[in-house]
């Protein structure tokens, strides 16, 4: 009497591992291609690092000496191969602006951007999901309309404009929150990891941790606005879809409490597309927020790239952008893996 | 798991039919649109151990009727009138709390598409045990053991393994069995099956129907079968209500209905069933037109534009005089001015021999 069972799902236990390895191998061509493009693009920029470092009136001799010092007098393909040879050993050279190694600069700057990203995403997710859910449940009333219009505004408003506005209002006029930097200089904080909030907690310098956190608020809000707006819209649309699904009707037909239906059958499924968005937005923010970080003079990746472009700091640009590409790909990989954990249907077979 | 959800205190009577539906009407109201009456003064009742069929084409209101009984229609934009009593308790206008207590425990429903009716991200086991936890307050361990028993009872092999699997890992037939297991978890008095076999292969259909029949016999559950498939009706239902454009147009026992359909629509439905004993190349006999051709009942008979027997008096000129549902012999009711008649019948006011002979055999 029973029909034959399809025997799916019990696949190869190494499938996930092989999926990860395959994705990591894809990094190789991505990074090679990106490095060629970067190299060509940087050298096509008007004015070189020598000009930027030595000024408009530098003598040709000085420029030649500078170029020789940094190997910029070699043919471009020699420069590229040298760069590549060192890059595989994680040596991206020295910043022409600060004289420190690119890796050191990166390790100093990245924690700031990570902190800022986490703050912005916690804000965006913490406000966005409840707001999107409520908007969907109150479909058509004032809250819904406000959320829809608000999220449109959130996507449309230029980040630097919002950043200036927040800084002007809360830092300059009202003086409630710090408007620049990552920490007050007068706080003599010890830095172990360069995650300032974490450092403060590790060294039990509570005032330093609190101060670093306050410095995250304004840039974090500015940076989190676009992800917030996107999360509100996607959550709302997704909940509206899911509440009309047959399985939600089944759950109601089973007489489950409204709370169980909401938790297990609506929210769980509605958050699937939202989780992808969260992952992608996090990846984007980690690549550095040039505009926001510049407005708040926040010492992260974004402001470092901004400075490097103006000083034609080739080494920093090449190194930072390649490392960001690696991070971006890893975050995407993480998103794909977590999606498999959340949705049994897409688990690797 | 609330305390008052325990079965003995359901407050339902056993001296009345399990389900009594009286003059049930459902109207969909949308802003800026003409209200649509999907169900129009439908009445029927089901006793314990009895199976009734609600039969009709898509859009005739049979599914809406079942959702109205279960209280699953959206609250906004829907007007429900009449009376629905489960064991003597009025359900229309009952609180959400009362309805949730009764749904799943005293009345349950099996839906048409088993894949979309199961939550894709929750294991089958949880989807069964959550009913047991909600209505019978079972703990996790007890509920899992009971769920395995339920799956076994509905014919799912290796139930302990299946409990851990997700809907997409089960075959269509097994999914429907799992849904039936969930519906039966608390031994409901009333089970509504809305086209439970439509999405399944023919061989699996027969198995599912057999399973439902056994359940009715074993447990004395009252079963409402909603279907457009007259084969299902013939195999399962004691009484049949044929619906057209939101109204019941003919009610009869299964045998009477198949032997002597009176409404030309019923006759057409029976005649349009493909027959194995018909010669090759013999064309099927459809009912002409489509359900969209229905006219408002207020003008007489909604089926008139598609009816071979229709005459001038089927459409009244006085608005608001619907052809009434009337007594038509023992156990039968009929809404028709010119019904099909049969040779032995002494009256034979109108001739309709050709359609009837095709259908009546």
Interface residues (C-beta under 8 A of the other chain):
Chain A: X1 X2 X3 X4 X5 X6 X8 X9 X245 X246 X247 X249 X250 X251 X252 X253 X254 X255 X256 X257 X258 X260 X264 X265 X268 X269 X272 X342 X343 X344 X345
Chain B: X70 X72 X96 X99 X100 X101 X102 X103 X104 X105 X108 X109 X111 X113 X116 X117 X118 X119 X120 X121 X122 X126 X130 X131 X134 X135 X155 X156 X157 X158 X165 X166 X168 X169 X170 X171 X173 X174 X179 X182 X183 X203 X204 X207
